[in-house]
Every structure is written in C-alpha cells, then in structure tokens.
Amino acid sequence: MKARTLGWLALVAALSLGGWWYASPYWALYSIKKAAEKSDAETVSDHVDYPKLRESLKGEINALLMGKLNETGSKHGDVGRAGAALGAMLGMALTEKIVEAMVRPEFVMKAIRDGQFTPPGRGAQSGGAGTGESPGAGRGTSADGAASLAWRHERPTLDRMVVFVAPRQAGGEQAAAQGREFGLVFERSGFSNWKLSAVRFPPMQP
C-alpha cells in the first residue's frame, strides 16, 4: 500500500511538473504583459534577452530599409540603384544607434502596451499620433485609455512561442487581419524560464 501511494504521488508530481513545463510560456507572457501595464521595468527585463532582441531588431529594420530602398531604386534606373546602395550604407550605420535607443525597458514596455515597436521621437501608429487623433482613437480603448489589443499565439516548437499582437478594429470586435500583426518571439531559457528574444514587423503596406 505504501509503495502504491508513493507511486501515485510520484505520478502526480511528474504530471504537475510536466504541465508547468508546458504552460510556462503562457505564464511568462501574462507576467510580462502585467509588468508592462504597471511600468515595472525590472520584471519586464527579467523576461527579455536583450542581446538577442537587439540583433533581431537590427535585422527587421535593415530588411524594411532595404525593401524600401530597392523599391525606390527600381523606379529610377541606374541612378536610383546607386542612390539606393548609398542609402543602404548610411541606413545600416544609423540602425545601430536606433536599436540601442529602442531596446531599453521603457521601449519594450511601450511595445507590449501598444503592440508595436516605435522608434524614438515618433508616435505609435496605432494611436494616431501626429494625425490629430487621441491614442487608441477608432481602435477601441480600455478604461484607462490604453489601446485595445488582440493577442493570439503560435507554438512552432516546444521551445519557442510567437505571440501576434494587433490593435482591435472600431468597436473592438475584430483584430487586424492575420499577416499584418506585430510579432513577439519568446524562447525557452532553462527549464521553465522564457524570454522575449525577437520581434517580427508586419510587412510594409504596398
């Protein structure tokens, strides 16, 4: 009887441990969202791999830059392509400084609250800054005025979870179309610790 009891206890413990191992990324997401809402930079930083996030952001910004420059260059022949190449060199030099300014706790918290990374000095697109609209206008807002966001996640592997964020449409009944969302990539660090390690920008609108 004692051996059977110990066996059941071991089984329950194993199932509980396995359940926590599998559910741990969802708890990490909940924790970082709540910390961002409270402007708790220390807790947010506990869930961020800053070196990996910087490299990811550099790649995303450079990809957007190259796409825009190539589009502009192709419209203006050889002169345009030469200008695009020069622009790319200058842009890559600036990317380092932009990323260093953006990958800080306050900008990570803002990205989670707004559902996008906003370069320093620019208003969040979702809030209509610079257009005369108040934050969250036409998008649905919470009681404290914060933008109402729709969250969904994908689990491509057991060690990676991608969380897609988009402002809700007017009335808050529907999120932005899939494929136009901002992505937050969380990776497992250790047994049950998860960290934000990359971002995915939505594709540029044609």
N, C-alpha and C positions, 0 to 999 in steps of 0.2 A: 504493500500500500504506500509506504514511504517513497519507494523508488518510482511508483507511478505518479505520485504527487509531484516529485521533483521533475519528472519528465514533462508533465503538463506545464509546470512553472517555466521550465526551460523553453518549451514551445511558445508559450505566451510571450516570454521575454524576446525570443528571436523574431516573432511576428511583429511585436511592438517596435523593435529596433529597425526591422526592415521597412515597416510602414513609415517611421520617421525619416529613414534614409531616402525613401522615395518622395515623401511630401516636403522635404526640407527646402526645395527651391521656392515653393509657394509661400512658405513662412518667410523666407528671405525677401521675396517680393512685397509681401504685406508689411514687413518691418521697414523696408526702405521707403515705401510709399508713406507710411505713417510718420517716419522720421522727417521726410521732406516736407510734409504738411506742417510739422511743428518747427521747421528750420533747425533741426537737430543735426548739425554738421558732423559731429563726432560719430553718431550712429550710422549716418549715411556713409561716411568714409570707411566704416568697418565692412561695408558691403560693396566696396569699389576697389578694383585692381587698377590703380591709376596709370602705371606704365603701359599696360595692355590697352587701356582706354585711349591713351594719347596716340598710340600707334594706329588704332582703329580710326580715330577721328582724322588723323593726317591722311589716311588712305581715302576716307569718304570725301574730305574737302578737295583733295587733289583730283579725284575722279570727277567730281562735279565741275571743277575748274577746267580740266582737260576737255570734258564734254562740251562745255560752253565755248571754249576757245576753238575747238575743232569745228563746231557748228558755224561760228563766225568766220573762221578762216576759209572754209569751203565755199563761202559765198563771195569771196573776194580774190580768188585765184592765187597766184604765187605770192603776191604782196600780202594777201591775207594770211596765207600759211606761214610766211616768215614772221609776221606780226604775232600770230598765234604761238609760234615757238618761243619768241621773246617773252610774250606774256606768261607762258607756262613757266619759264625760268624764274621770272620775277614773282609769280604767284607761289611757287614752291618755297621760295625764300621767305615769303611772308607767312606761309602756312604754319611754320614752326612757332612763330610768335603768337599767331592767333590761337593755336591749340594750347599753348602754355597758359594763355589768358583764360581759355574756356574750361580747361579741365581742372577745376577747383571745386571744393564742396558747394559753394553758393550757386555755381552754374549747373552742377549736377542736380542739385535740389530743384532748381528752376526748370531744368529739362524734364524732370519727373512730374512736376506740377503742371507744366504747360504741354507736355507731350512732344517736345522738340528741343534741339539744341539751338540756341540763339546766339550769334556772335556778339561780343561786347559792343555796346553802342547802338544795337538795333532792337526794335520792339519785336515781341513774339508775333508771328504771323497769325496764330490762332486768336490773338487778342485784338487784331486790327490796329495795332499801334502804328501811328503815322498816317492813319486814314481818317482820323476823327472819331473812330469808334471806341467805346469803352471796352476794357478787357472782357472777352467772352461774348461780346455783342453778337447776337444772331446765332450763337453756338449752343446756348444753354449754359447756365451757371449754377453753382452750388449756392447755399445760403450765405457763404462768406464772400461771394463774388468770384471765386476761382472758376476757371474753365471746367466745364463738364466733359470728362474724357471717357472714351470707351476702351476697354482693355480686353485683349484676347492673347492667348499664348499657344506656342507650338513646342513640342518636346522632341526635336530631331534625334537626340540620343539621351541616354540616362545621365550624361554629364553636362548637358547643355540645354538651356531653355531660352527661347526667343519670345519676348513679350512685345506685342504690337500695340501702339497707342495712337488714338486719333480723337480729335475733338468731335463731339456729337453734333449732328445737324440741328437746325432750329427745332425747338420742342423737345430735344433730347431723345427722340425715339429711334434714331438710327445713327450708326457710326459711319465715318467716311469709308468709301469703297476699299476693299482689300487691295493691296498693291500700292496704295497711296499713304500708308501708315508709317509712322516713325517706329523704329525697332530698337529694343534694348536687349542685349545678349548677356545672359548670365551663365557662368561656368562654375562647375563644382571645384571647390578648393578644400581638399581634405575629405573627411568622411561625410559631413553634412553641412559644411560651410559653403556658401555660394557668393560669388562676387560679380558685379557688373563689369564686364571686360571689353565690350564693344558696342557700337551703335550702328544702325543702318538707316541712312537717309532715304526718304521716298524718292522715286525717280523724278527728274525735272519734268514739269508740265511742258508739252510741246507748244 
